[in-house]
Amino acid sequence: MSENPPGQQVQLRFDDTKMTTTYANTIRSMTTGDEIVLDFGMNLPMQGPNNQPMVVVHLGSRVIMNWTAAKRLAMQIGGAVRQYEERNGEIQLDAPRQGPPNA
């Protein structure tokens, strides 16, 4: 990647032609010294053997990023949550979970 002289603007274009959208209500993370791995999925409560409650998590997407990108993501999500709570009130983490939004 070449350096630009100070003050020169760089045009940024997002190509979303290959983007897919999925809903996730569960995340699993793993880390190394260089990266964080985020697996996104859906947890689905169901009955297991002998009618025992069981949760199956179907993982659908994996995102791997370096720590700089992870910090930027954390800051963006933190800001979005803060704005949401300012408009709608505090999100209760112990509240009953809701399913995916209706299409």
Contacts in CASP RR format, 6 or more apart in sequence:
PFRMAT RR
TARGET T0000
AUTHOR 0000-0000-0000
METHOD contacts of the structure
MODEL  1
MSENPPGQQVQLRFDDTKMTTTYANTIRSMTTGDEIVLDFGMNLPMQGPN
NQPMVVVHLGSRVIMNWTAAKRLAMQIGGAVRQYEERNGEIQLDAPRQGP
PNA
4 10 0 8 1.000
22 40 0 8 1.000
22 41 0 8 1.000
22 60 0 8 1.000
22 61 0 8 1.000
23 42 0 8 1.000
23 100 0 8 1.000
23 101 0 8 1.000
24 40 0 8 1.000
24 41 0 8 1.000
24 42 0 8 1.000
24 60 0 8 1.000
24 61 0 8 1.000
25 41 0 8 1.000
25 42 0 8 1.000
25 43 0 8 1.000
25 97 0 8 1.000
25 99 0 8 1.000
25 100 0 8 1.000
26 40 0 8 1.000
26 41 0 8 1.000
26 42 0 8 1.000
26 43 0 8 1.000
26 57 0 8 1.000
27 38 0 8 1.000
27 39 0 8 1.000
27 40 0 8 1.000
27 41 0 8 1.000
28 38 0 8 1.000
28 39 0 8 1.000
28 57 0 8 1.000
28 59 0 8 1.000
29 36 0 8 1.000
29 37 0 8 1.000
29 38 0 8 1.000
29 39 0 8 1.000
30 36 0 8 1.000
30 37 0 8 1.000
30 39 0 8 1.000
31 37 0 8 1.000
33 67 0 8 1.000
34 66 0 8 1.000
34 67 0 8 1.000
35 64 0 8 1.000
35 65 0 8 1.000
35 66 0 8 1.000
35 67 0 8 1.000
36 64 0 8 1.000
36 65 0 8 1.000
36 67 0 8 1.000
36 70 0 8 1.000
37 62 0 8 1.000
37 63 0 8 1.000
37 64 0 8 1.000
38 62 0 8 1.000
38 63 0 8 1.000
38 64 0 8 1.000
38 65 0 8 1.000
39 59 0 8 1.000
39 60 0 8 1.000
39 61 0 8 1.000
39 62 0 8 1.000
40 59 0 8 1.000
40 60 0 8 1.000
40 61 0 8 1.000
40 62 0 8 1.000
40 63 0 8 1.000
41 57 0 8 1.000
41 58 0 8 1.000
41 59 0 8 1.000
41 60 0 8 1.000
41 61 0 8 1.000
42 57 0 8 1.000
42 58 0 8 1.000
42 60 0 8 1.000
42 100 0 8 1.000
43 55 0 8 1.000
43 56 0 8 1.000
43 57 0 8 1.000
44 55 0 8 1.000
44 56 0 8 1.000
44 57 0 8 1.000
44 58 0 8 1.000
45 53 0 8 1.000
45 54 0 8 1.000
45 55 0 8 1.000
46 54 0 8 1.000
46 55 0 8 1.000
46 56 0 8 1.000
47 53 0 8 1.000
47 54 0 8 1.000
48 54 0 8 1.000
65 73 0 8 1.000
81 91 0 8 1.000
84 91 0 8 1.000
85 91 0 8 1.000
END
